[in-house]
Amino acid sequence: MNVLVCVKRVPATAGQITLTADAQDIDTRYLGFTISPHEECAVEEAVRMIEAHGGSTTVLTLGPEAATDQLRDAMALGIERAILLQSDGREWDPVATASAIVEAIEAEGAAGRSYDLVLFGNESADSAGYQVGVRVADALDLPCATGIKAIELSDGRATVRRQTESGWESAELALPAVVTVKEGLNLPRYPSLPGRLKAKKKEVERITPQWRDGGLEKVRLKLPVQAEHTVEILGKNGDAGAQLVEVFQRLRLL
Amino acid sequence: MVLAFIEHVAGAPTMLSLEVLTMANRLAGEMGTQLEAIAIGPNAAAATGILSSYGVSTLHVADDGRLADYAPAAWAHAIAELVREVDPDVVIGTASDRGGEVMAHVATRMKLPMAANCTEIAPGDPFTVIRQRWGGSLLEEAHLKGTIKLLTLAPHALTAAASPSRTEVTTHAFSPALDDKDFRVRLQPQVEVDTGKISLAQARVVVGGGRGVGSAEGFAALEELAGLLGGAVGCSRAVTSLGWRPHSDQVGQTGTRIAPDLYIACGISGAIQHMVGCRAAKHILAINTDAGAPIVAQADYAVIGDVQKVLAAVNAEVRRVKAGEPSRSPA
């Protein structure tokens, strides 16, 4: 069982987003970076699959040199190999991102490394194109399921489940396949200290793909307009019980 | 021509599809062209009655029994084939799980770019869209290229509105040349056991807890308040990561989007990823030790203090009122 996990380095935003002066990016001067949340679960799932079924795991990202931090985070959790598709700081739209990943997977295949399962996040936390996994699957002519919150492997097949408004739906995929996952798939482990130390020493393979105009061009970013709004402070600690009951009654909840 | 991809249940378009039709109708008007729609699945042709109130001139129905199941690649194949035949200027679908997935497959089949989760569309050259990033906490203005513009509409970017005049809707059934390969992935609904629990997405009251609740056991007070008010318990991503609550309780960008009359956020700081999940709440009540927490600034009501102390007092008061005793008058 060979699993490839594709992840993205995204800023760890908190209370509010601030933009750079040219409105082209989030101002990340005071922010850390992380693997996009859905993909953290993809990494965990890949490690669990190999623990259960044996095989190898590889993590891949398209990003700047600094994205090696996220590749090492994934290796600290148990992924064995890492590939950085080194970008040049430009915006890579979904078409450009998918083509770079497809070329990398094809190059892996040519080198005798084929994958039974390619995992993606359903969408990245930041640009949220909702399509890279599907594009990669279609380009490689692989079956694809998206938004998955449970995967079971047996006999060269994956049974996947996704949540709907009213419950769950499931599908069976013959491997090799592409699956895009959502947070909730599992609860990712924390990296161990030995895991971190080992990951630090590991090599990251580098490929420099060619940027291309995929047809979705970012012009500028902007923050949504927040409606003017005031907050009514109802009290402190234990003294607000009666005021809260009044609010519940006003809203007809009591 | 603008082509809208409609999702429906036995011919009744979903709410998000009515929003798509409203946007598509407006767009067709601005572009001086007509609006057509495509619907797939059982009883798709029954949608004509509703579509006539949204300016649709033709409803295309893919006629193949195998499309009764939801097979994303097959649905996309049918749409792509129609698109090649009728050559629309714009194809617009919902940003639901299905809508987004099918449109992405259409995009690869047509070798076209696609813009997901658009909130505004300005046709012309360049064709400009505003689309959501970060679950809607950030917006991107982008130029969408390609001979045919493919996009999905963000949920609730506008209010669905039928037009007062009705159109005559022609139904056009077509048989796409589907490949067995298109049916490699079929999603089948699973029978659900009704647990009788109020779902987070539908609850009128949600009592949400963050790290400030203190522990997994600390949620007992939130469970009690939710029970008293007939609501559901939710939580922040920090709480799920700590293993205090299951992910199914998580409110936010990567969890459930809620829309209650009142959201009671207990010990939750209000990170942007959490706020996009509760943006649709009519009222927010924040209970937090930190008066400067982002959630307090975005709340309608706030109590400054420790979650357990505040909830102990509130629960006692609600129990008293429910038992028919008079509420103690505010101090």
Contacts between the chains, C-beta under 8 A, distances in Angstrom:
chain1	res1	chain2	res2	distance
A	13	B	134	7.0
A	13	B	137	7.7
A	13	B	271	7.3
A	13	B	272	5.6
A	13	B	273	7.3
A	14	B	269	7.8
A	14	B	271	5.2
A	14	B	272	7.3
A	15	B	269	7.0
A	15	B	270	6.7
A	15	B	271	6.4
A	15	B	272	7.0
A	15	B	294	4.1
A	16	B	272	6.5
A	16	B	294	6.7
A	17	B	134	6.9
A	17	B	137	6.0
A	17	B	138	5.5
A	17	B	272	6.2
A	26	B	138	7.3
A	37	B	237	7.5
A	37	B	253	7.8
A	37	B	254	4.6
A	38	B	254	6.3
A	93	B	113	6.8
A	94	B	113	7.3
A	94	B	114	7.2
A	95	B	113	5.5
A	123	B	116	7.7
A	125	B	134	6.6
A	125	B	135	7.9
A	125	B	253	6.9
A	125	B	254	7.5
A	125	B	273	7.6
A	126	B	133	6.0
A	126	B	134	6.2
A	127	B	133	5.7
A	127	B	140	7.6
A	128	B	116	6.7
A	128	B	117	6.5
A	128	B	132	6.8
A	128	B	133	5.5
A	128	B	134	7.1
A	128	B	135	7.2
A	129	B	114	8.0
A	129	B	116	5.8
A	130	B	95	7.2
A	130	B	100	4.6
A	130	B	104	6.5
A	130	B	116	4.1
A	130	B	117	7.1
A	130	B	152	7.4
A	131	B	100	7.6
A	131	B	103	8.0
A	131	B	104	3.8
A	131	B	107	6.4
A	131	B	114	5.9
A	131	B	116	6.6
A	134	B	101	6.6
A	134	B	104	3.8
A	134	B	105	5.7
A	134	B	107	8.0
A	134	B	108	6.6
A	135	B	104	6.7
A	135	B	107	7.2
A	135	B	108	5.1
A	138	B	73	7.9
A	138	B	105	6.4
A	138	B	108	3.8
A	138	B	109	7.1
A	139	B	108	6.8
A	141	B	181	8.0
A	143	B	73	7.9
A	143	B	184	4.1
A	143	B	185	4.9
A	144	B	72	7.5
A	144	B	73	7.4
A	144	B	105	8.0
A	144	B	185	6.5
A	145	B	185	5.6
A	145	B	187	7.7
A	146	B	72	7.6
A	146	B	97	7.1
A	146	B	100	7.9
A	146	B	101	4.8
A	146	B	104	7.9
A	147	B	97	4.9
A	147	B	101	7.3
A	161	B	190	7.3
A	162	B	97	6.9
A	162	B	187	7.2
A	164	B	97	7.4
A	164	B	189	7.3
A	165	B	201	7.1
A	166	B	192	7.1
A	167	B	189	6.9
A	167	B	190	6.1
A	167	B	191	8.0
A	167	B	192	3.8
A	168	B	189	7.7
A	168	B	190	4.6
A	168	B	192	7.0
A	169	B	70	7.4
A	169	B	187	4.3
A	169	B	188	6.1
A	169	B	189	5.0
A	169	B	190	6.2
A	170	B	187	6.9
A	170	B	188	5.9
A	170	B	190	5.7
A	171	B	185	5.2
A	171	B	186	6.0
A	171	B	187	4.8
A	171	B	188	7.0
A	173	B	184	7.1
A	173	B	185	5.9
A	174	B	184	6.9
A	182	B	254	6.9
A	183	B	247	6.4
A	183	B	250	7.6
A	183	B	254	4.0
A	183	B	255	7.1
A	184	B	247	3.5
A	184	B	248	6.9
A	184	B	250	7.3
A	184	B	254	7.8
A	184	B	255	7.4
A	187	B	240	7.4
A	187	B	241	7.4
A	187	B	243	6.2
A	187	B	247	7.4
A	188	B	241	8.0
A	213	B	145	7.8
A	214	B	113	5.7
A	215	B	112	7.0
A	215	B	113	3.1
A	215	B	144	7.1
A	215	B	145	3.9
A	215	B	146	5.1
A	216	B	113	4.6
A	216	B	114	7.4
A	216	B	115	5.7
A	216	B	142	5.7
A	216	B	143	7.7
A	216	B	144	5.9
A	216	B	145	7.3
A	217	B	142	6.0
A	217	B	143	4.4
A	217	B	145	7.0
A	218	B	140	5.8
A	218	B	141	7.7
A	218	B	142	5.4
A	219	B	128	7.3
A	219	B	140	7.9
A	219	B	141	4.4
A	219	B	142	5.9
A	219	B	143	6.0
A	220	B	140	7.6
A	220	B	141	5.2
A	221	B	133	7.3
A	221	B	138	6.0
A	221	B	139	6.9
A	221	B	140	5.5
A	221	B	141	7.7
A	222	B	138	7.8
A	222	B	139	5.1
A	222	B	140	7.8
A	222	B	141	6.7
A	223	B	137	8.0
A	223	B	138	6.5
A	223	B	139	7.2
A	224	B	136	6.9
A	224	B	137	7.2
A	224	B	138	7.6
A	224	B	139	5.7
A	229	B	298	7.1
A	229	B	300	7.8
A	231	B	286	7.7
A	231	B	296	6.1
A	231	B	297	6.7
A	231	B	298	7.9
A	231	B	299	5.1
A	231	B	300	6.5
A	231	B	301	6.9
A	231	B	302	5.3
A	232	B	300	6.7
A	232	B	301	5.2
A	232	B	302	7.3
A	233	B	291	7.6
A	233	B	301	7.9
A	233	B	302	5.3
A	233	B	303	7.5
A	233	B	304	6.5
A	234	B	301	5.4
A	234	B	302	6.7
A	234	B	303	5.2
A	235	B	303	5.4
A	235	B	304	7.7
A	235	B	305	7.8
A	236	B	303	6.9
A	236	B	304	5.2
A	236	B	305	4.9
A	237	B	303	7.8
A	237	B	304	7.8
A	237	B	305	3.5
A	237	B	306	6.2
A	237	B	309	4.6
A	237	B	310	6.1
A	237	B	313	7.6
A	238	B	305	7.5
A	238	B	309	5.1
A	238	B	310	6.8
A	238	B	312	6.9
A	238	B	313	4.1
A	239	B	313	7.3
A	239	B	331	5.9
A	240	B	303	4.4
A	240	B	305	7.5
A	240	B	310	6.2
A	240	B	313	6.8
A	240	B	314	7.1
A	241	B	313	3.9
A	241	B	314	5.0
A	241	B	316	6.5
A	241	B	317	3.6
A	241	B	328	7.2
A	242	B	317	5.9
A	242	B	327	5.2
A	242	B	328	5.1
A	242	B	329	6.4
A	242	B	330	4.7
A	242	B	331	7.6
A	243	B	330	5.2
A	244	B	285	7.4
A	244	B	301	7.9
A	244	B	303	7.0
A	244	B	314	4.9
A	244	B	317	7.0
A	245	B	314	7.4
A	245	B	317	5.0
A	245	B	318	6.0
A	245	B	321	5.5
A	245	B	327	5.0
A	246	B	327	7.4
A	246	B	330	7.1
A	247	B	262	7.9
A	247	B	285	6.8
A	247	B	301	5.8
A	248	B	229	6.6
A	248	B	262	7.5
A	248	B	318	7.0
A	249	B	321	8.0
A	251	B	261	5.6
A	251	B	262	5.5
A	251	B	283	6.4
A	252	B	261	8.0
A	253	B	204	6.9
A	253	B	205	5.7
A	253	B	229	5.2
A	253	B	230	7.6
A	253	B	231	7.9
A	253	B	261	6.9
A	253	B	262	6.2
A	254	B	229	7.0
A	254	B	318	6.7
A	254	B	321	6.2
A	254	B	322	7.2
